[in-house]
Amino acid sequence: MISHRRTGLTAALLGLVLLCSASVSARAEVIVKGLTEGSAILSIDGELSVLREGESSGDVTLIRANNRGATLEINGRQRTLGLDRSIAKTYREPESDRIKRAGSAYLYRQQGKLVAGASSLLSVKIVGEQRASVALGVEYVYAGDYGDDVFLSVATLDDGQQTGNAAMSPVKLLKGKHYVELEVASADDAPVVYSSDALELTVHWSSDGQKQGDIVKRVLPFSKYWKKVRVR
């Protein structure tokens, strides 16, 4: 009698372990590839899907999305992801260092594991600064999954809103890991003096000369008074 009970208990425990193992192995890997208001481009176990709010693909449901992130329900649990963040058993959340200008030339550095196939801004640093301009050095990696027309642009922000006072030519990005320098300056129609408290770096992809969507967006604290040089 005792032997039969022990055998039954062992079988039940083994079944529970197998069930838990199956649940873990079936956990979907989800990477946010693109974001717009109300929809998201997702890579789910390597397959691309475009979901609108409320739509599902397998065990993944898009709850809401905007240009800052996507809230997903995955296997019954909610997660909020930004661009190029993944959920996987082997994934480790990247860390970031946001360093004040006085202490270092770097505004941003990404540390930790980079998800395979992801596109990301790895570091941003100041390489030069004038009264009406700032030069940035940007290290990036681009996986190539949005084609050849991928660009990096920079805007100035004040209290979370674009000032509309910055001028720069978007820089075309190449596949792989690269370093590029670019300059942001006061626009011709900007006030003689204005202030900003952050820089917004955006990597976007285009088709037929029209912007289609953002791939990576990074907002970095950077306070500056922009002052044009008067020419007499």
C-alpha positions as CSV (number, residue, x, y, z in Angstrom):
1,M,0.0,0.0,0.0
2,I,2.8,2.5,1.0
3,S,4.8,1.5,-2.1
4,H,1.8,2.3,-4.4
5,R,1.3,5.7,-2.6
6,R,4.9,6.6,-3.0
7,T,4.8,5.6,-6.7
8,G,1.7,7.8,-7.2
9,L,3.3,10.8,-5.4
10,T,6.5,10.5,-7.4
11,A,4.5,10.4,-10.6
12,A,2.5,13.5,-9.6
13,L,5.7,15.4,-8.7
14,L,7.3,14.4,-12.0
15,G,4.3,15.5,-13.9
16,L,4.4,18.9,-12.1
17,V,8.1,19.4,-12.9
18,L,7.5,18.5,-16.5
19,L,4.6,21.0,-16.7
20,C,6.7,23.8,-15.2
21,S,9.6,23.0,-17.5
22,A,7.3,23.1,-20.5
23,S,5.9,26.5,-19.3
24,V,9.5,27.9,-19.1
25,S,10.6,26.5,-22.4
26,A,7.5,27.9,-24.1
27,R,8.1,31.4,-22.9
28,A,8.1,33.6,-26.0
29,E,11.1,35.8,-26.9
30,V,9.7,39.2,-27.8
31,I,11.6,42.2,-29.3
32,V,10.0,45.5,-30.0
33,K,11.2,46.5,-33.5
34,G,9.0,49.6,-34.1
35,L,6.5,51.8,-32.4
36,T,3.7,54.1,-33.4
37,E,0.7,55.5,-31.6
38,G,-1.6,52.5,-31.1
39,S,0.5,49.8,-32.8
40,A,3.8,48.0,-32.6
41,I,6.1,45.9,-34.8
42,L,7.2,42.9,-32.8
43,S,9.6,40.1,-33.4
44,I,8.1,37.0,-31.6
45,D,10.4,34.1,-31.6
46,G,12.0,35.5,-34.7
47,E,8.8,36.1,-36.6
48,L,7.8,39.7,-37.4
49,S,4.2,40.7,-36.5
50,V,2.4,44.1,-36.7
51,L,-0.2,44.3,-33.9
52,R,-2.7,47.0,-33.1
53,E,-3.9,47.6,-29.5
54,G,-6.0,44.6,-28.5
55,E,-4.7,42.3,-31.1
56,S,-2.8,39.1,-30.4
57,S,-0.2,36.8,-32.0
58,G,-0.1,33.5,-30.1
59,D,0.4,34.1,-26.4
60,V,1.4,37.8,-27.0
61,T,-1.3,40.5,-26.8
62,L,-0.6,44.3,-27.4
63,I,-2.4,46.2,-24.6
64,R,-1.2,49.7,-25.6
65,A,1.6,51.4,-27.5
66,N,3.0,54.8,-28.2
67,N,6.4,56.1,-29.4
68,R,7.9,55.5,-26.0
69,G,7.0,51.8,-25.4
70,A,4.6,48.9,-25.7
71,T,2.7,47.2,-22.9
72,L,2.3,43.6,-23.7
73,E,0.5,40.6,-22.1
74,I,2.8,37.5,-22.5
75,N,1.6,34.2,-21.2
76,G,-0.9,36.0,-19.0
77,R,1.7,38.5,-17.5
78,Q,2.0,42.2,-18.5
79,R,5.4,43.7,-19.5
80,T,6.3,47.1,-20.7
81,L,9.1,47.2,-23.3
82,G,10.9,49.9,-25.2
83,L,12.5,49.5,-28.5
84,D,15.0,46.6,-28.8
85,R,14.3,45.2,-25.4
86,S,13.6,41.5,-25.2
87,I,12.1,39.0,-22.8
88,A,14.0,35.8,-22.7
89,K,15.4,33.4,-20.2
90,T,19.0,34.5,-21.1
91,Y,18.2,38.2,-21.3
92,R,19.9,40.6,-18.9
93,E,18.4,44.1,-18.6
94,P,21.0,46.7,-20.0
95,E,22.3,49.2,-17.6
96,S,23.0,52.8,-18.5
97,D,25.3,55.5,-17.2
98,R,24.0,59.1,-17.6
99,I,27.0,61.2,-16.7
100,K,26.9,65.0,-16.0
101,R,28.9,67.1,-18.4
102,A,31.1,68.4,-15.6
103,G,32.4,64.9,-14.7
104,S,32.9,63.5,-18.2
105,A,32.4,64.1,-21.9
106,Y,30.0,61.2,-22.1
107,L,26.3,61.8,-21.9
108,Y,25.3,58.2,-22.3
109,R,26.9,54.7,-22.3
110,Q,25.1,51.4,-22.5
111,Q,26.5,48.5,-20.5
112,G,25.6,44.9,-20.2
113,K,24.5,42.4,-22.7
114,L,23.2,43.5,-26.1
115,V,20.5,41.3,-27.6
116,A,21.6,39.6,-30.8
117,G,20.1,41.3,-33.8
118,A,19.2,44.5,-32.0
119,S,19.9,48.0,-33.1
120,S,21.0,50.5,-30.4
121,L,22.8,53.7,-29.5
122,L,25.8,52.4,-27.5
123,S,27.3,55.7,-26.4
124,V,26.9,59.5,-26.9
125,K,29.6,62.0,-26.0
126,I,30.4,65.7,-26.5
127,V,33.3,66.2,-28.8
128,G,32.9,70.0,-29.1
129,E,30.8,72.9,-28.0
130,Q,30.2,76.5,-29.1
131,R,27.7,79.1,-28.0
132,A,25.3,78.2,-30.7
133,S,26.2,74.6,-31.5
134,V,27.3,71.3,-30.0
135,A,29.2,68.4,-31.7
136,L,28.4,64.8,-30.7
137,G,30.2,61.6,-31.1
138,V,27.8,58.6,-31.4
139,E,28.7,55.0,-31.3
140,Y,25.9,52.8,-32.6
141,V,25.1,49.3,-33.9
142,Y,22.5,48.7,-36.7
143,A,21.3,45.2,-37.5
144,G,20.3,46.1,-41.1
145,D,16.7,44.8,-40.7
146,Y,15.1,48.1,-41.9
147,G,17.0,48.4,-45.1
148,D,19.5,51.0,-46.3
149,D,17.5,54.2,-45.6
150,V,18.1,54.6,-41.9
151,F,19.0,57.9,-40.3
152,L,20.0,59.5,-37.0
153,S,18.6,62.9,-36.1
154,V,18.9,65.1,-33.0
155,A,16.4,67.6,-31.5
156,T,16.6,69.9,-28.5
157,L,14.0,69.6,-25.8
158,D,12.7,71.9,-23.1
159,D,10.4,70.5,-20.4
160,G,9.8,67.4,-22.5
161,Q,8.8,69.2,-25.7
162,Q,10.9,69.8,-28.9
163,T,11.9,73.4,-29.1
164,G,11.9,73.5,-32.9
165,N,15.1,75.6,-32.7
166,A,17.7,73.1,-33.7
167,A,19.2,72.5,-37.1
168,M,21.1,69.5,-38.3
169,S,21.3,67.2,-41.3
170,P,20.2,63.6,-40.5
171,V,23.1,61.2,-40.7
172,K,22.7,58.0,-42.7
173,L,23.6,54.9,-40.7
174,L,25.4,51.8,-42.0
175,K,24.9,48.2,-41.1
176,G,27.2,47.0,-38.3
177,K,28.9,48.8,-35.4
178,H,30.2,52.3,-36.2
179,Y,31.1,55.7,-34.8
180,V,29.9,58.9,-36.3
181,E,30.2,62.6,-35.4
182,L,27.5,65.2,-36.0
183,E,26.7,68.8,-35.2
184,V,23.6,70.4,-33.8
185,A,23.2,74.1,-34.1
186,S,20.7,76.9,-33.7
187,A,18.4,77.1,-36.6
188,D,18.4,80.3,-38.8
189,D,14.9,81.2,-37.5
190,A,15.7,80.3,-33.9
191,P,15.7,83.1,-31.2
192,V,19.1,84.8,-30.6
193,V,19.1,83.2,-27.2
194,Y,17.1,80.1,-26.0
195,S,17.5,77.3,-23.5
196,S,17.0,73.6,-23.6
197,D,17.3,70.9,-21.0
198,A,17.8,67.7,-23.0
199,L,18.7,66.2,-26.4
200,E,16.5,63.7,-28.2
201,L,18.3,61.3,-30.5
202,T,16.2,59.3,-32.9
203,V,17.1,56.6,-35.3
204,H,14.3,56.3,-37.9
205,W,13.8,54.4,-41.2
206,S,12.4,55.9,-44.5
207,S,10.9,54.6,-47.7
208,D,10.8,56.7,-50.9
209,G,12.1,59.7,-49.0
210,Q,9.3,59.6,-46.4
211,K,9.8,58.8,-42.7
212,Q,8.1,55.5,-41.8
213,G,8.8,55.0,-38.1
214,D,11.3,55.2,-35.2
215,I,13.7,52.3,-34.5
216,V,15.5,53.8,-31.5
217,K,14.8,56.9,-29.4
218,R,17.0,58.2,-26.6
219,V,16.4,61.3,-24.5
220,L,19.5,62.6,-22.7
221,P,19.7,65.3,-20.0
222,F,21.8,68.2,-21.4
223,S,21.2,71.8,-20.2
224,K,22.4,74.6,-22.5
225,Y,21.8,78.2,-23.3
226,W,22.1,78.6,-27.1
227,K,23.3,82.0,-28.2
228,K,23.8,83.1,-31.8
229,V,26.8,85.1,-32.7
230,R,25.8,88.5,-34.0
231,V,27.5,89.6,-37.2
232,R,28.0,93.4,-37.5
